Amino acid sequence: MSCRRFHHPLFLELKRLLIEKKVLKFALRLWLTGSNVYKQTAFQIVPMLINEYPDLNELSRSLGDTDDEKSISERTIEEILLHVGQTHYMRNENEAALKCFEESLKFGSPNILVLYFLGLVNKELGHIDTAENNFSLSLDLSNGQFSDARLELSNLLLRHKKLDDYEEAIQHLIFLTNEKQHPKINEIYFRLLFALEEMKQYELALKYMKKFTKMKPNNIQGLFEVGRIANLVGEFKLSNISIGSILLWLE
């Protein structure tokens, strides 16, 4: 199983021969059985045949005799390459993961998860503008519902330190504060605090930190930030209450 680049004329001819003998169609059918054993076999075969195939039109003709068959085959290839790419990504094999996700996009319609993982890989490789575009497309395709893509996009926007980017990041983070069960809800609020402070929007920063501590009253960092920001805006009574609460917890 690999999406690593491998160039050799004989290997390319072997791919053509195997596809001509319908090995690819056989592997795709194995995946669709749902059997873990059979899926593992397909997991090994499909990327090897698909990766950097020299003629996509020729490959497409081998995926089925009807449009429906070809559509099913394309979605299956997309799914397999997504799984293989995720495996590479978890192993920090980012170049191989990138190749897998790029190959996956050649089949079927753009995929929310493929674009999201492309963003993660491009971020790891330092391709920040490309990663930002990946997350933005993933979020758009989800009609704004994919919160992980929204969070990653907001984090990248904050790197630019530009007014427009900060304002867009703030809007994304404010949207995410409504997802109280989000596993990264603490990170969302503290990144929002950072962005609002950079924009000198201290009143709004205090509003959201108060909202955070209402949701998580035992979060010491949250209480400290309420006390600190309240002091900045002149709400000294609230500042004393918040700092006093921390001292009580520490006794």
C-alpha positions in Angstrom: 0.0 0.0 0.0 1.6 3.3 -1.1 1.0 6.5 -3.1 4.8 7.1 -3.3 6.1 8.1 -6.6 7.7 5.3 -8.5 8.9 5.8 -12.1 10.0 2.8 -14.2 8.9 2.1 -17.8 8.5 -1.7 -17.1 6.4 -1.0 -14.1 4.1 1.3 -16.1 3.7 -1.4 -18.7 2.9 -3.9 -16.0 0.2 -1.6 -14.7 -1.4 -1.5 -18.2 -1.3 -5.3 -18.5 -2.9 -5.8 -15.1 -5.6 -3.3 -15.8 -6.2 -4.9 -19.2 -6.6 -8.2 -17.4 -9.3 -6.5 -15.2 -7.2 -6.8 -12.0 -8.4 -3.2 -11.0 -12.1 -4.1 -11.4 -11.5 -7.3 -9.4 -9.8 -5.3 -6.6 -12.7 -2.7 -6.5 -15.2 -5.5 -6.2 -13.2 -6.9 -3.3 -13.5 -3.5 -1.5 -17.2 -3.4 -2.1 -17.8 -6.8 -0.4 -17.2 -5.1 3.0 -15.1 -8.0 4.2 -12.0 -6.6 6.1 -9.8 -9.3 4.6 -10.9 -8.6 1.0 -10.7 -4.8 1.6 -7.2 -5.1 2.8 -6.3 -6.8 -0.5 -7.9 -4.0 -2.4 -6.1 -1.5 -0.1 -2.8 -2.9 -1.4 -3.7 -3.3 -5.1 -5.6 -0.2 -6.1 -3.1 2.6 -5.1 -0.3 0.7 -6.9 -2.4 0.5 -10.1 -3.9 4.0 -10.0 -0.9 6.1 -8.8 0.4 8.2 -11.7 -1.3 6.1 -14.4 -0.1 7.7 -17.6 -3.4 7.8 -19.4 -6.5 8.8 -17.4 -8.8 8.3 -20.4 -7.6 4.8 -20.8 -7.9 4.2 -17.1 -11.5 5.5 -17.2 -12.5 3.2 -19.9 -11.4 0.2 -17.8 -13.7 1.2 -14.9 -17.0 -0.1 -16.3 -19.1 -0.6 -19.4 -21.9 1.8 -18.3 -21.9 5.2 -16.8 -23.3 3.8 -13.6 -20.6 1.2 -13.3 -17.9 3.9 -13.9 -19.5 6.2 -11.3 -19.4 3.4 -8.7 -15.8 2.5 -9.6 -14.7 6.2 -9.3 -16.3 6.6 -5.9 -14.7 3.4 -4.7 -11.2 4.5 -5.9 -11.8 7.9 -4.2 -12.7 6.1 -0.9 -9.7 3.8 -1.1 -7.2 6.5 -1.8 -8.7 8.6 1.0 -8.1 5.7 3.4 -4.5 5.2 2.1 -3.8 8.9 2.3 -5.0 9.0 5.9 -2.7 6.1 6.8 0.3 7.9 5.3 -0.7 11.1 7.1 -1.0 9.4 10.5 2.6 8.1 9.9 3.8 11.6 9.1 4.5 10.5 5.5 3.2 13.7 4.2 4.6 13.6 0.6 3.0 10.2 0.1 -0.3 11.4 1.7 -0.3 14.4 -0.5 0.1 12.3 -3.6 -2.8 10.0 -2.5 -5.2 12.9 -1.9 -4.3 14.5 -5.2 -4.9 11.3 -7.0 -8.2 10.9 -5.2 -9.4 14.2 -6.5 -9.1 12.9 -10.1 -12.0 10.6 -9.5 -15.6 11.6 -9.0 -16.7 15.0 -7.6 -14.7 17.1 -5.1 -14.8 15.4 -1.7 -15.1 17.3 1.6 -12.8 15.0 3.5 -10.2 14.7 0.8 -10.0 18.5 0.6 -9.8 18.7 4.4 -6.9 16.2 4.6 -5.2 17.9 1.7 -5.3 21.0 3.8 -3.8 19.3 6.8 -1.0 17.8 4.7 -0.3 21.1 2.9 -0.1 22.9 6.2 2.4 20.3 7.5 4.5 20.8 4.3 4.4 24.6 4.7 2.1 25.2 1.7 0.0 27.6 3.7 -1.9 29.4 0.9 -2.8 26.1 -0.7 -3.9 24.7 2.7 -6.1 27.7 3.3 -7.7 27.2 -0.1 -8.3 23.5 0.7 -10.0 24.2 4.0 -12.1 27.0 2.4 -13.3 24.6 -0.4 -14.0 21.9 2.1 -16.1 24.3 4.3 -18.0 25.6 1.2 -18.8 22.1 0.0 -20.2 21.3 3.5 -22.4 24.4 3.3 -20.6 25.8 6.3 -21.3 22.7 8.5 -17.8 21.2 8.7 -16.5 22.7 11.9 -13.0 21.1 11.7 -12.4 22.8 8.3 -13.7 26.1 9.7 -11.4 25.9 12.7 -8.3 25.0 10.6 -9.1 27.9 8.2 -9.4 30.4 11.1 -6.1 29.3 12.5 -4.4 29.9 9.2 -6.0 33.2 8.7 -4.6 34.3 12.0 -1.1 33.6 10.8 -1.3 36.4 8.2 -1.7 39.2 10.7 -3.7 41.2 8.2 -6.9 43.2 9.1 -9.2 41.4 6.7 -7.9 38.0 7.6 -8.3 38.7 11.3 -11.8 39.9 10.8 -12.7 36.7 8.8 -11.0 34.5 11.4 -13.0 36.2 14.2 -16.3 35.5 12.4 -15.4 31.9 12.0 -14.4 31.5 15.6 -17.6 33.3 16.8 -19.6 30.9 14.7 -17.8 27.9 16.3 -18.5 29.1 19.9 -22.1 27.9 19.3 -20.9 24.3 19.2 -20.7 23.7 22.9 -19.8 20.0 22.5 -16.9 20.7 20.1 -13.9 18.7 21.4 -11.7 21.8 20.8 -14.1 24.3 22.4 -11.4 25.6 24.8 -9.0 26.2 21.9 -11.8 28.0 20.0 -12.5 30.5 22.8 -8.8 31.2 23.5 -8.0 31.7 19.9 -11.0 34.1 19.6 -9.7 35.9 22.7 -6.2 36.3 21.0 -7.7 37.6 17.8 -10.0 40.1 19.5 -7.2 41.4 21.6 -5.0 41.8 18.5 -7.9 43.9 17.0 -8.2 45.8 20.4 -11.9 44.7 20.7 -11.6 44.3 24.4 -15.3 44.6 25.2 -16.2 41.8 22.8 -13.3 39.8 24.1 -14.7 40.1 27.6 -18.2 39.2 26.4 -17.0 35.9 25.0 -14.7 35.0 27.9 -17.7 35.6 30.2 -19.7 33.2 28.0 -16.9 30.7 28.2 -16.6 30.8 32.0 -20.4 30.5 32.3 -20.1 27.3 30.3 -17.0 26.1 32.1 -17.0 27.8 35.6 -14.1 25.8 36.9 -11.7 26.7 34.1 -8.9 28.7 35.9 -7.4 30.0 32.6 -10.9 31.3 31.6 -11.4 33.0 35.0 -8.0 34.6 34.8 -8.7 36.0 31.3 -12.0 37.4 32.5 -10.3 39.1 35.4 -7.5 40.4 33.1 -9.7 41.8 30.3 -12.3 43.2 32.8 -9.4 45.2 34.4 -8.5 46.5 30.9 -12.0 47.8 30.3 -12.5 49.2 33.7 -14.8 46.6 35.1 -12.8 46.3 38.4 -15.5 44.7 40.4 -15.8 41.8 37.9 -12.0 41.6 37.7 -11.7 41.2 41.5 -14.5 38.6 41.6 -12.8 36.5 38.9 -9.3 36.7 40.4 -10.8 36.0 43.8 -12.5 32.9 42.5 -9.1 31.6 41.3 -7.5 32.2 44.7 -10.3 30.3 46.3 -9.7 27.4 44.0 -6.0 27.5 44.8 -6.5 27.4 48.6 
